[in-house]
């Protein structure tokens, strides 16, 4: 079966801009979570959506937001980009919320100049 | 806030050697997961352990969960170049108020031919 698909794979933005990343989960998975991965902090939880509702949110500023559509596809948005937002953004889908196996996409690598 | 410490941070060994990497938690694990992340890809789940003292084997990989459920080890026998990657441990909280998976920063493993 098709895995988790993230687009775009790579993107470059400048400070102050905003970015939207997309994630298509595995068919049948209703839980989608987002993580930020940086060399210094490792993988950090951003938020998790289940059936179009945000169920949990990590400790990130309000510039980071997301949503989930009725087909379980999810988007995350980062506004007013800062240099420190440069990271690999990973999306993961799951059959259950948080306690089950996570299936990760390949990630979207964001570079902020 | 739970902290997961992984050691060593970096490990480079020759093919055929054995190795062990560790994951220690500041609090009792709910359930411990080990992931492997290869360059340019998202993490892939290797195993989930739940019961203190549990040992699971996955071909040449042996996962051990401490009796007190605060530590875990991953032992690789006769390492192969295909074992190269970032090994991550993670804990998940079940029930309300979950914060997503908490990840350690990982062990970067390089197996040289």
Interface residues (C-beta under 8 A of the other chain):
Chain A: X4 X33 X35 X41 X42 X43 X44 X45 X46 X47 X48 X55 X56 X58 X90 X92 X97 X98 X99 X101 X102 X103 X104 X105 X106 X107
Chain B: X30 X31 X33 X40 X41 X42 X43 X44 X45 X48 X88 X90 X92 X93 X94 X98 X99 X100 X101 X102 X103 X104 X105 X106
